[in-house]
Amino acid sequence: SYKKMLNFIRTTSTTTGLAVTAYLDRNEYQTHLKPDPQLISSLRITPDKVIPRWNYTIRPNL
């Protein structure tokens, strides 16, 4: 259930004092949207070594 999942996430802790906040977002969002190619090319995306399609870093444009 969502209640159990949120409780599990919210009660997560580490020895270094990590604090976790979680809430359920009930909004509905459109899926399968294609981003503007110009926007994508302007992003500073660095793929990670492990599963780069799913894991990447987006660095700020300063």
Secondary structure by P-SEA (a helix, b strand, c coil): caaaaaaaaaacccccbbbbbbbbbcbbbbccccccaaaaaaccccccccccccbbbbbbcc
